[in-house]
Amino acid sequence: MTDPARNILIYRDDLLPKSEVEFMRRQYMSFDALRPLWVGRRVRPWLDQTAFPIGAQFAGMAGLGFKLTGHVPGLAGLRALSPALVHAQFGRGGALALPLAERLGVPLAVTFHGGDVYKGSHYRSFPIPALFRLRMARLMDYAGLFICVSEAVRRKLVARGFPEAKTVVVHIGADRIEPAPRGDAGAGVLFVGRFVEMKGLDVLADAIIRLRAGGSAERFTLIGHGPDHARVAARLAGIQGVDLPGWQAPEAVRAAMRAARMVVIPSIIARSGEAEGLPSVAVEAMGQGVPVIASSDAGLDGVIASGRNGLLFQSRHDTELAGHIAALSADPAQAMALGEAGRQTAAADFNAARQSAQLQRLLLNMNRN
């Protein structure tokens, strides 16, 4: 590509929770015609600004004014960057970034991940309308593209009233897809994710307790942190062979995944309505040939065909989850077969470099139109 890359502004209000760094990076890994510059109201101290260059930070009272009124601080400096467009992450991020795109006079694209399309509080109109709800009609009109991480998210967004003609599905892929089958079946059960209600950790805890009562000695590693960590840890305290190491760096997570017999994704629909879009940990595990056991609420419809390239269980049914774990624990050949079928699915449909290139093409076309 001989022409210099054009700047685009990537809006994420919070730059970036540790749980998001890797899957945010993968979305832009193939960009060469567009150069992402990140914009938000908070920059976390661990963010590597060589990998995530900051275009602007709307901090403090200026950031609050931007959120509540849409006044864009430092607009002249942002114009000087000559951005081709704004790409907002998450639906609420789209509502927040709307005034930014409007005042710059550039196109706006919004990626919806899951919780932001299912979460009822975003669409609340009574007694106090949510900010997303207040700006939703303008967002539908102004934004040129609504990018959905799965077909289930796209269907829900359309059901919310968003124009179907502006929606498109772009999966977030895995950037480490093994070129050959695993050499062995691995050992142990791995969970990776935030410790929040939507992730279904109570279902997993019930399954672990049930398996131990039945004599299973299978090891469990639950990686991640969040508001429910202490409570889940207390539930599992005293049970041998259960490790909760907290948040881990990406390479440590990949090492744990490579060594595991299986990855479990016991997600549920939370009381708030929040639900999964397409859990990146599922795609990452499949890319490494590790079989995935996921709930029916994990957002993997059309990705996992149960019994062929992974296993699905009815959401909240810890008995069924425990049965699947026991089956793969006892049958390494089945685990290998399911994992290999999952690896082939990931290689065909969830290659991060190809998905990132597709995203760039869509954004370039918006700019040309």
GUTI-788019 format. One line per 10 residues: number of its first residue (from 0); their letters; for each residue y negated, x, z negated of N, C-alpha, C. Coordinates in steps of 0.2 Angstrom, whole numbers, plus 5000, padded with zeros to 4 digits. Layout:
<rs>
NUM	A	Y:X:Z:Y:X:Z:Y:X:Z ~ ...
</rs>
This chain:
<rs>
0	MTDPARNILI	5006:5004:5000:5000:5000:5000:4994:5005:5000 ~ 4990:5004:5005:4984:5009:5006:4978:5006:5003 ~ 4977:5000:5003:4971:4997:4999:4971:4998:4992 ~ 4966:4999:4988:4966:5000:4981:4968:4993:4978 ~ 4971:4994:4972:4973:4987:4969:4967:4984:4966 ~ 4967:4977:4967:4961:4973:4964:4962:4971:4957 ~ 4957:4971:4953:4958:4969:4946:4959:4962:4946 ~ 4964:4960:4941:4964:4953:4939:4964:4953:4931 ~ 4962:4947:4928:4961:4947:4921:4967:4943:4919 ~ 4971:4946:4914:4977:4942:4911:4975:4940:4904
10	YRDDLLPKSE	4974:4933:4903:4972:4931:4897:4978:4929:4892 ~ 4978:4932:4886:4982:4930:4881:4978:4931:4874 ~ 4978:4925:4871:4973:4925:4865:4975:4931:4860 ~ 4981:4932:4859:4983:4937:4854:4987:4942:4858 ~ 4984:4948:4858:4987:4954:4862:4990:4959:4857 ~ 4996:4959:4857:5001:4955:4859:5006:4955:4853 ~ 5009:4950:4851:5014:4950:4846:5020:4955:4848 ~ 5023:4958:4843:5028:4963:4845:5034:4959:4849 ~ 5035:4953:4847:5041:4950:4851:5039:4948:4858 ~ 5033:4949:4860:5031:4947:4867:5030:4954:4872
20	VEFMRRQYMS	5029:4959:4869:5027:4965:4872:5032:4967:4878 ~ 5038:4966:4877:5043:4968:4883:5043:4963:4888 ~ 5043:4956:4887:5043:4952:4892:5037:4951:4896 ~ 5031:4952:4892:5025:4952:4896:5024:4958:4900 ~ 5027:4964:4898:5026:4970:4903:5030:4969:4909 ~ 5036:4965:4908:5041:4964:4914:5037:4960:4919 ~ 5033:4955:4917:5030:4951:4922:5026:4955:4927 ~ 5023:4961:4926:5018:4964:4930:5021:4971:4932 ~ 5027:4972:4931:5030:4979:4932:5030:4981:4940 ~ 5030:4976:4944:5030:4978:4951:5023:4977:4955
30	FDALRPLWVG	5018:4976:4951:5011:4975:4954:5009:4981:4956 ~ 5007:4981:4963:5003:4987:4966:4997:4985:4970 ~ 4997:4979:4972:4991:4976:4975:4986:4973:4970 ~ 4988:4971:4964:4984:4969:4959:4985:4973:4953 ~ 4979:4974:4949:4979:4978:4943:4977:4974:4937 ~ 4982:4972:4933:4981:4968:4927:4976:4972:4922 ~ 4971:4968:4920:4967:4970:4914:4968:4964:4909 ~ 4969:4966:4903:4971:4961:4898:4964:4959:4894 ~ 4964:4952:4893:4958:4949:4889:4961:4945:4884 ~ 4958:4945:4878:4960:4941:4872:4955:4941:4867
40	RRVRPWLDQT	4956:4937:4861:4952:4937:4855:4954:4942:4850 ~ 4961:4944:4850:4963:4949:4845:4968:4954:4849 ~ 4967:4960:4847:4971:4966:4850:4975:4969:4844 ~ 4981:4968:4844:4985:4971:4839:4985:4979:4839 ~ 4985:4982:4833:4985:4989:4832:4990:4993:4836 ~ 4996:4990:4837:5002:4993:4840:5002:4993:4847 ~ 4997:4989:4850:4997:4988:4858:4995:4995:4861 ~ 5000:4997:4866:4999:5003:4870:4994:5001:4875 ~ 4988:5004:4875:4982:5002:4880:4983:5006:4886 ~ 4987:5010:4887:4989:5013:4893:4993:5009:4897
50	AFPIGAQFAG	4998:5005:4894:5002:5000:4897:4999:4994:4898 ~ 4994:4992:4893:4991:4986:4893:4983:4987:4893 ~ 4980:4989:4898:4973:4991:4898:4969:4985:4896 ~ 4964:4985:4892:4960:4980:4890:4954:4979:4894 ~ 4953:4973:4897:4947:4971:4901:4942:4969:4896 ~ 4943:4965:4891:4938:4963:4886:4942:4960:4880 ~ 4938:4961:4874:4941:4958:4868:4935:4954:4865 ~ 4936:4947:4865:4932:4943:4862:4933:4942:4854 ~ 4930:4946:4851:4932:4947:4843:4927:4943:4839 ~ 4929:4942:4833:4924:4939:4828:4921:4933:4830
60	MAGLGFKLTG	4914:4932:4828:4911:4926:4829:4910:4924:4837 ~ 4909:4930:4841:4909:4929:4848:4915:4926:4851 ~ 4921:4928:4848:4927:4925:4850:4928:4918:4848 ~ 4926:4916:4842:4926:4909:4840:4921:4905:4844 ~ 4916:4907:4846:4911:4904:4850:4915:4903:4857 ~ 4918:4908:4860:4922:4907:4866:4927:4902:4865 ~ 4931:4902:4860:4936:4897:4859:4933:4890:4859 ~ 4928:4889:4855:4926:4882:4853:4921:4879:4859 ~ 4917:4883:4862:4912:4881:4866:4913:4883:4874 ~ 4917:4888:4875:4918:4891:4881:4913:4896:4883
70	HVPGLAGLRA	4908:4898:4879:4903:4903:4880:4907:4910:4881 ~ 4906:4913:4886:4909:4919:4888:4905:4925:4886 ~ 4907:4929:4881:4903:4935:4879:4904:4941:4884 ~ 4899:4944:4885:4900:4950:4890:4901:4948:4897 ~ 4899:4943:4899:4900:4940:4906:4898:4945:4911 ~ 4893:4948:4911:4890:4953:4916:4895:4959:4916 ~ 4898:4961:4911:4903:4967:4911:4909:4965:4914 ~ 4911:4958:4913:4917:4956:4916:4916:4955:4924 ~ 4910:4953:4926:4909:4952:4933:4909:4959:4936 ~ 4907:4964:4933:4907:4971:4936:4914:4973:4937
80	LSPALVHAQF	4919:4970:4934:4926:4972:4936:4928:4969:4942 ~ 4924:4965:4945:4926:4961:4951:4933:4958:4951 ~ 4935:4954:4946:4941:4952:4946:4943:4947:4952 ~ 4949:4947:4954:4951:4943:4960:4953:4936:4957 ~ 4955:4936:4951:4957:4929:4948:4959:4930:4941 ~ 4960:4925:4937:4962:4925:4930:4969:4922:4930 ~ 4974:4926:4926:4981:4923:4925:4981:4922:4918 ~ 4982:4916:4915:4983:4915:4908:4990:4914:4906 ~ 4992:4917:4901:4998:4916:4898:4999:4911:4893 ~ 5003:4906:4893:5004:4900:4889:4999:4895:4891
90	GRGGALALPL	5001:4889:4890:4997:4883:4892:4991:4883:4888 ~ 4991:4884:4881:4985:4884:4877:4980:4890:4880 ~ 4983:4896:4882:4979:4901:4884:4976:4899:4891 ~ 4979:4895:4895:4976:4892:4901:4969:4888:4899 ~ 4970:4884:4894:4964:4880:4892:4959:4884:4889 ~ 4960:4890:4885:4955:4894:4883:4952:4898:4889 ~ 4956:4900:4893:4954:4904:4899:4950:4901:4904 ~ 4950:4894:4904:4947:4890:4909:4940:4891:4910 ~ 4936:4891:4905:4929:4893:4905:4927:4900:4908 ~ 4932:4905:4907:4931:4912:4909:4932:4911:4917
100	AERLGVPLAV	4937:4908:4919:4938:4908:4927:4932:4904:4930 ~ 4930:4898:4927:4925:4894:4930:4918:4898:4930 ~ 4917:4902:4925:4910:4906:4925:4911:4912:4930 ~ 4916:4915:4931:4917:4920:4935:4918:4918:4943 ~ 4919:4911:4943:4920:4908:4950:4926:4911:4953 ~ 4932:4912:4950:4938:4915:4953:4944:4910:4951 ~ 4949:4910:4955:4955:4906:4954:4958:4907:4947 ~ 4962:4902:4945:4965:4902:4939:4973:4900:4940 ~ 4977:4904:4937:4984:4903:4937:4986:4903:4930 ~ 4991:4899:4928:4993:4898:4921:5001:4898:4921
110	TFHGGDVYKG	5004:4902:4916:5011:4903:4915:5013:4899:4909 ~ 5017:4894:4910:5020:4890:4904:5027:4893:4903 ~ 5028:4894:4896:5034:4897:4894:5039:4892:4891 ~ 5037:4888:4887:5042:4883:4884:5039:4880:4878 ~ 5038:4883:4873:5035:4880:4867:5028:4876:4869 ~ 5024:4879:4874:5018:4877:4876:5018:4870:4880 ~ 5024:4869:4883:5025:4863:4886:5028:4857:4882 ~ 5032:4859:4877:5036:4855:4873:5032:4853:4867 ~ 5028:4858:4864:5025:4857:4858:5020:4851:4857 ~ 5021:4846:4853:5017:4840:4853:5010:4841:4851
120	SHYRSFPIPA	5009:4846:4846:5002:4847:4844:4997:4849:4849 ~ 5000:4852:4854:4995:4854:4860:4992:4848:4863 ~ 4996:4842:4863:4994:4836:4867:4991:4831:4862 ~ 4990:4832:4856:4988:4828:4851:4981:4825:4853 ~ 4980:4818:4853:4973:4816:4854:4970:4812:4848 ~ 4974:4811:4842:4972:4808:4836:4975:4811:4830 ~ 4971:4812:4825:4964:4810:4824:4959:4814:4827 ~ 4961:4821:4827:4956:4826:4831:4960:4829:4837 ~ 4957:4828:4843:4961:4830:4849:4961:4838:4848 ~ 4967:4840:4851:4969:4847:4851:4964:4850:4857
130	LFRLRMARLM	4962:4856:4856:4958:4860:4861:4962:4859:4868 ~ 4968:4860:4868:4972:4860:4875:4971:4853:4878 ~ 4972:4848:4873:4971:4841:4876:4964:4839:4879 ~ 4959:4842:4875:4952:4841:4877:4951:4844:4884 ~ 4954:4850:4886:4952:4853:4892:4958:4852:4897 ~ 4963:4848:4896:4969:4847:4900:4967:4844:4907 ~ 4963:4839:4907:4961:4836:4914:4957:4841:4918 ~ 4953:4845:4915:4949:4850:4919:4954:4856:4921 ~ 4958:4857:4917:4963:4863:4918:4967:4860:4924 ~ 4970:4854:4924:4974:4852:4930:4970:4852:4936
140	DYAGLFICVS	4964:4851:4936:4959:4850:4942:4958:4857:4944 ~ 4956:4862:4940:4953:4868:4942:4959:4873:4944 ~ 4964:4874:4940:4969:4879:4941:4973:4877:4947 ~ 4974:4883:4951:4977:4882:4957:4985:4883:4957 ~ 4987:4885:4951:4995:4886:4951:4997:4886:4944 ~ 5002:4882:4942:5005:4882:4936:5012:4885:4937 ~ 5013:4891:4934:5020:4895:4934:5024:4893:4929 ~ 5030:4891:4930:5035:4889:4925:5041:4894:4924 ~ 5043:4896:4918:5048:4901:4918:5055:4898:4919 ~ 5056:4891:4919:5062:4888:4921:5061:4881:4924
150	EAVRRKLVAR	5066:4879:4927:5065:4872:4930:5064:4867:4925 ~ 5068:4868:4919:5067:4863:4914:5059:4862:4912 ~ 5056:4868:4911:5049:4868:4909:5045:4865:4915 ~ 5047:4866:4921:5043:4863:4927:5043:4856:4926 ~ 5049:4853:4925:5050:4846:4925:5046:4843:4919 ~ 5046:4846:4913:5043:4843:4908:5035:4844:4909 ~ 5033:4849:4912:5026:4849:4914:5023:4844:4919 ~ 5028:4842:4924:5026:4837:4928:5026:4830:4924 ~ 5031:4829:4920:5031:4823:4916:5025:4822:4912 ~ 5022:4828:4910:5016:4828:4906:5010:4826:4910
160	GFPEAKTVVV	5011:4825:4917:5005:4823:4921:5002:4828:4925 ~ 5005:4834:4925:5002:4840:4929:5004:4839:4936 ~ 5000:4841:4941:5001:4840:4948:5007:4844:4950 ~ 5013:4840:4953:5019:4844:4955:5018:4849:4960 ~ 5013:4847:4965:5012:4852:4970:5009:4859:4968 ~ 5006:4859:4962:5004:4865:4960:5009:4869:4955 ~ 5015:4866:4954:5020:4870:4950:5025:4874:4954 ~ 5027:4879:4951:5032:4883:4954:5036:4887:4949 ~ 5042:4888:4950:5046:4892:4945:5047:4899:4947 ~ 5045:4903:4942:5046:4911:4942:5050:4913:4936
170	HIGADRIEPA	5056:4915:4936:5059:4917:4930:5057:4924:4928 ~ 5057:4925:4922:5056:4932:4919:5062:4936:4919 ~ 5063:4941:4923:5070:4944:4923:5071:4950:4918 ~ 5077:4953:4919:5078:4959:4915:5077:4965:4919 ~ 5074:4970:4916:5073:4976:4920:5079:4981:4919 ~ 5084:4980:4915:5089:4985:4915:5096:4981:4916 ~ 5097:4980:4922:5104:4977:4924:5109:4982:4926 ~ 5114:4982:4922:5119:4987:4923:5122:4987:4930 ~ 5123:4992:4933:5126:4992:4940:5133:4991:4940 ~ 5137:4991:4935:5144:4991:4935:5146:4987:4928
180	PRGDAGAGVL	5152:4984:4928:5155:4981:4922:5155:4985:4916 ~ 5155:4982:4910:5155:4986:4904:5162:4989:4903 ~ 5162:4995:4900:5168:4999:4899:5173:4996:4893 ~ 5170:4992:4889:5174:4989:4883:5170:4983:4881 ~ 5174:4979:4877:5171:4972:4875:5166:4973:4869 ~ 5165:4978:4866:5160:4979:4861:5163:4975:4854 ~ 5159:4975:4849:5161:4972:4843:5155:4969:4839 ~ 5156:4964:4836:5150:4961:4832:5146:4956:4836 ~ 5143:4952:4832:5139:4946:4834:5131:4948:4833 ~ 5127:4947:4839:5120:4949:4838:5116:4943:4839
190	FVGRFVEMKG	5111:4942:4835:5105:4938:4836:5099:4942:4837 ~ 5094:4940:4842:5088:4943:4842:5082:4938:4843 ~ 5077:4938:4839:5072:4933:4840:5068:4932:4834 ~ 5063:4928:4835:5058:4926:4829:5062:4922:4824 ~ 5060:4923:4818:5063:4919:4812:5059:4913:4811 ~ 5060:4908:4816:5056:4902:4816:5061:4896:4817 ~ 5059:4890:4815:5063:4884:4816:5066:4883:4822 ~ 5063:4884:4828:5065:4883:4835:5071:4887:4836 ~ 5072:4893:4833:5077:4898:4835:5084:4896:4832 ~ 5084:4891:4827:5090:4888:4825:5094:4893:4820
200	LDVLADAIIR	5091:4897:4816:5094:4901:4812:5098:4898:4806 ~ 5096:4892:4804:5100:4888:4800:5107:4886:4802 ~ 5107:4885:4809:5113:4883:4812:5118:4889:4812 ~ 5115:4895:4814:5119:4901:4814:5121:4903:4807 ~ 5117:4902:4802:5119:4904:4795:5125:4899:4793 ~ 5124:4893:4795:5130:4888:4793:5136:4890:4797 ~ 5136:4893:4803:5142:4895:4806:5145:4901:4803 ~ 5140:4906:4801:5143:4912:4797:5146:4910:4791 ~ 5143:4906:4787:5146:4904:4781:5153:4900:4782 ~ 5153:4896:4787:5160:4893:4789:5165:4898:4791
210	LRAGGSAERF	5163:4903:4795:5168:4908:4798:5170:4912:4792 ~ 5166:4914:4787:5168:4918:4781:5173:4914:4777 ~ 5172:4907:4776:5176:4903:4772:5183:4903:4776 ~ 5183:4903:4782:5190:4903:4786:5193:4910:4786 ~ 5190:4915:4783:5193:4922:4783:5191:4927:4789 ~ 5186:4925:4793:5183:4929:4798:5180:4935:4795 ~ 5181:4941:4797:5177:4947:4795:5173:4950:4800 ~ 5171:4946:4805:5167:4948:4811:5160:4950:4808 ~ 5157:4955:4811:5150:4957:4808:5145:4954:4812 ~ 5139:4953:4809:5133:4949:4811:5127:4953:4810
220	TLIGHGPDHA	5123:4954:4816:5117:4958:4815:5111:4953:4818 ~ 5106:4951:4813:5101:4947:4815:5095:4951:4815 ~ 5092:4952:4821:5086:4956:4822:5080:4952:4823 ~ 5075:4953:4820:5069:4950:4821:5065:4948:4814 ~ 5059:4945:4815:5056:4944:4809:5052:4937:4810 ~ 5049:4935:4805:5045:4929:4805:5045:4925:4799 ~ 5041:4919:4799:5040:4916:4792:5047:4913:4789 ~ 5052:4913:4792:5058:4910:4789:5063:4916:4787 ~ 5061:4922:4788:5065:4928:4787:5068:4928:4780 ~ 5063:4927:4775:5065:4928:4768:5070:4922:4766
230	RVAARLAGIQ	5069:4916:4768:5073:4911:4767:5080:4911:4770 ~ 5081:4914:4776:5087:4915:4779:5091:4920:4776 ~ 5087:4926:4774:5090:4931:4771:5093:4929:4764 ~ 5090:4925:4760:5092:4922:4754:5098:4918:4755 ~ 5099:4914:4760:5105:4910:4762:5111:4914:4763 ~ 5110:4920:4766:5115:4924:4768:5116:4930:4763 ~ 5112:4930:4758:5113:4936:4753:5120:4936:4750 ~ 5123:4941:4749:5130:4942:4746:5135:4941:4751 ~ 5134:4939:4757:5140:4939:4762:5140:4945:4765 ~ 5146:4948:4764:5148:4955:4767:5147:4955:4775
240	GVDLPGWQAP	5145:4960:4778:5145:4961:4785:5140:4957:4789 ~ 5134:4956:4785:5128:4952:4788:5122:4957:4787 ~ 5119:4959:4793:5114:4964:4792:5107:4960:4795 ~ 5102:4961:4791:5096:4958:4794:5090:4964:4793 ~ 5090:4968:4799:5086:4974:4799:5079:4973:4800 ~ 5076:4966:4801:5070:4965:4803:5068:4967:4810 ~ 5062:4967:4812:5060:4969:4818:5062:4976:4820 ~ 5064:4977:4827:5066:4983:4829:5063:4985:4836 ~ 5062:4991:4837:5059:4993:4843:5064:4992:4849 ~ 5061:4991:4855:5065:4989:4861:5071:4993:4862
250	EAVRAAMRAA	5071:4999:4861:5077:5003:4863:5082:5002:4857 ~ 5080:5001:4851:5085:5000:4846:5088:4993:4847 ~ 5085:4988:4850:5088:4981:4852:5092:4982:4857 ~ 5091:4986:4862:5095:4987:4868:5102:4991:4866 ~ 5101:4995:4861:5107:4999:4859:5112:4994:4855 ~ 5109:4990:4851:5113:4985:4847:5116:4980:4852 ~ 5112:4978:4857:5115:4974:4862:5121:4977:4866 ~ 5120:4983:4868:5126:4986:4872:5132:4987:4867 ~ 5131:4987:4861:5137:4988:4856:5140:4982:4854 ~ 5137:4976:4856:5139:4970:4853:5145:4966:4857
260	RMVVIPSIIA	5149:4963:4854:5154:4959:4857:5151:4953:4861 ~ 5145:4950:4858:5142:4944:4860:5135:4943:4857 ~ 5131:4939:4861:5124:4938:4859:5124:4930:4858 ~ 5121:4928:4852:5121:4921:4851:5113:4918:4851 ~ 5112:4912:4854:5106:4909:4854:5106:4902:4852 ~ 5106:4901:4846:5107:4894:4843:5101:4890:4842 ~ 5097:4890:4847:5090:4887:4847:5091:4879:4846 ~ 5086:4876:4843:5085:4869:4843:5078:4867:4845 ~ 5077:4860:4845:5070:4858:4846:5067:4857:4839 ~ 5062:4860:4838:5059:4860:4831:5056:4853:4830
270	RSGEAEGLPS	5054:4852:4824:5051:4846:4822:5044:4845:4826 ~ 5041:4850:4827:5035:4850:4831:5035:4848:4838 ~ 5042:4848:4840:5043:4847:4848:5044:4854:4851 ~ 5042:4859:4848:5043:4866:4851:5050:4867:4853 ~ 5051:4870:4859:5058:4871:4862:5057:4877:4866 ~ 5063:4880:4868:5064:4886:4872:5062:4884:4879 ~ 5059:4889:4883:5058:4889:4890:5064:4892:4893 ~ 5064:4899:4893:5070:4903:4896:5070:4909:4891 ~ 5074:4910:4886:5074:4915:4881:5076:4922:4885 ~ 5071:4926:4884:5072:4933:4888:5078:4937:4885
280	VAVEAMGQGV	5080:4936:4879:5086:4939:4876:5092:4937:4880 ~ 5092:4931:4882:5098:4929:4886:5099:4933:4892 ~ 5093:4933:4896:5094:4937:4902:5095:4944:4901 ~ 5092:4947:4896:5093:4954:4895:5101:4955:4893 ~ 5104:4951:4889:5111:4952:4887:5115:4951:4893 ~ 5114:4946:4897:5118:4945:4903:5117:4951:4908 ~ 5111:4954:4908:5110:4960:4913:5114:4966:4910 ~ 5116:4966:4904:5120:4972:4901:5128:4970:4901 ~ 5129:4964:4904:5136:4962:4904:5139:4959:4897 ~ 5134:4957:4892:5136:4955:4886:5136:4947:4886
290	PVIASSDAGL	5142:4944:4884:5142:4937:4885:5137:4933:4880 ~ 5135:4928:4882:5130:4924:4878:5133:4917:4876 ~ 5132:4916:4870:5134:4909:4867:5127:4906:4865 ~ 5126:4900:4869:5119:4897:4868:5120:4890:4867 ~ 5115:4887:4863:5115:4880:4862:5112:4876:4868 ~ 5114:4870:4868:5111:4865:4874:5104:4865:4874 ~ 5100:4867:4868:5093:4866:4868:5090:4873:4869 ~ 5094:4878:4872:5091:4885:4873:5088:4886:4879 ~ 5087:4881:4883:5083:4882:4890:5087:4885:4895 ~ 5094:4885:4895:5098:4889:4899:5102:4885:4904
300	DGVIASGRNG	5100:4878:4905:5103:4874:4910:5102:4877:4917 ~ 5107:4877:4921:5106:4880:4927:5107:4888:4927 ~ 5107:4891:4921:5108:4898:4921:5115:4900:4918 ~ 5117:4896:4913:5124:4897:4910:5128:4891:4912 ~ 5133:4892:4916:5139:4887:4917:5144:4889:4912 ~ 5145:4884:4907:5149:4886:4901:5156:4887:4903 ~ 5159:4892:4901:5166:4894:4902:5166:4899:4909 ~ 5161:4899:4912:5161:4904:4918:5157:4910:4917 ~ 5151:4910:4915:5147:4916:4914:5143:4916:4907 ~ 5146:4912:4902:5144:4912:4896:5147:4905:4892
310	LLFQSRHDTE	5145:4904:4886:5147:4898:4883:5141:4894:4880 ~ 5141:4887:4881:5136:4883:4878:5140:4879:4873 ~ 5136:4877:4868:5138:4872:4862:5133:4867:4861 ~ 5135:4861:4858:5130:4856:4857:5125:4858:4852 ~ 5119:4857:4853:5113:4860:4848:5115:4857:4841 ~ 5114:4861:4836:5114:4860:4829:5122:4859:4827 ~ 5127:4860:4831:5134:4859:4829:5136:4866:4827 ~ 5136:4868:4821:5138:4874:4819:5145:4875:4819 ~ 5149:4870:4819:5156:4870:4819:5158:4873:4826 ~ 5155:4870:4832:5157:4872:4838:5154:4879:4840
320	LAGHIAALSA	5149:4881:4837:5146:4888:4837:5151:4893:4834 ~ 5154:4891:4828:5158:4895:4825:5165:4896:4829 ~ 5167:4890:4832:5173:4891:4836:5172:4895:4842 ~ 5167:4895:4845:5165:4900:4851:5165:4907:4849 ~ 5162:4908:4843:5162:4915:4840:5169:4918:4839 ~ 5173:4913:4835:5180:4915:4834:5184:4917:4840 ~ 5183:4913:4845:5187:4913:4851:5185:4920:4855 ~ 5179:4922:4855:5177:4928:4858:5179:4934:4854 ~ 5179:4933:4847:5181:4939:4843:5188:4940:4844 ~ 5192:4935:4845:5199:4936:4845:5202:4938:4852
330	DPAQAMALGE	5197:4937:4857:5200:4938:4864:5195:4943:4868 ~ 5195:4949:4867:5191:4954:4871:5191:4953:4878 ~ 5197:4951:4881:5197:4950:4889:5193:4944:4891 ~ 5193:4939:4887:5188:4933:4889:5181:4935:4888 ~ 5179:4939:4883:5172:4942:4882:5170:4946:4888 ~ 5175:4950:4890:5173:4955:4896:5172:4951:4902 ~ 5176:4946:4903:5176:4941:4909:5169:4937:4909 ~ 5168:4934:4904:5162:4930:4903:5155:4935:4904 ~ 5156:4941:4901:5150:4945:4901:5149:4948:4908 ~ 5155:4949:4912:5154:4952:4919:5151:4946:4923
340	AGRQTAAADF	5153:4940:4923:5151:4935:4927:5143:4934:4925 ~ 5141:4935:4919:5134:4934:4917:5130:4940:4920 ~ 5133:4946:4920:5130:4952:4923:5128:4950:4931 ~ 5133:4948:4934:5132:4946:4941:5127:4941:4942 ~ 5127:4936:4938:5121:4931:4938:5115:4934:4937 ~ 5114:4938:4932:5108:4942:4931:5106:4946:4937 ~ 5110:4950:4940:5109:4954:4946:5106:4950:4952 ~ 5109:4944:4953:5108:4940:4958:5101:4936:4958 ~ 5100:4934:4951:5094:4929:4951:5089:4931:4946 ~ 5090:4936:4942:5085:4938:4936:5083:4945:4936
350	NAARQSAQLQ	5082:4948:4942:5080:4955:4942:5073:4955:4941 ~ 5070:4959:4936:5063:4958:4934:5059:4961:4939 ~ 5061:4966:4943:5057:4969:4948:5055:4964:4954 ~ 5061:4961:4956:5060:4956:4961:5056:4950:4959 ~ 5057:4948:4952:5053:4942:4950:5045:4944:4949 ~ 5044:4950:4947:5037:4952:4946:5034:4953:4953 ~ 5038:4955:4958:5035:4955:4965:5033:4948:4968 ~ 5038:4943:4966:5037:4936:4968:5030:4934:4965 ~ 5029:4935:4958:5023:4933:4955:5017:4936:4958 ~ 5017:4942:4960:5011:4945:4963:5010:4942:4970
360	RLLLNMNRN	5015:4941:4974:5014:4937:4980:5011:4930:4979 ~ 5013:4927:4974:5010:4920:4973:5002:4921:4971 ~ 5001:4926:4967:4994:4927:4965:4990:4929:4970 ~ 4992:4934:4975:4989:4936:4980:4987:4930:4985 ~ 4992:4926:4986:4991:4920:4990:4985:4915:4988 ~ 4985:4915:4981:4980:4911:4978:4973:4914:4980 ~ 4973:4920:4979:4966:4924:4980:4964:4923:4987 ~ 4969:4923:4992:4967:4923:4999:4965:4915:5001 ~ 4968:4911:4997:4966:4904:4999:4959:4902:4996
</rs>
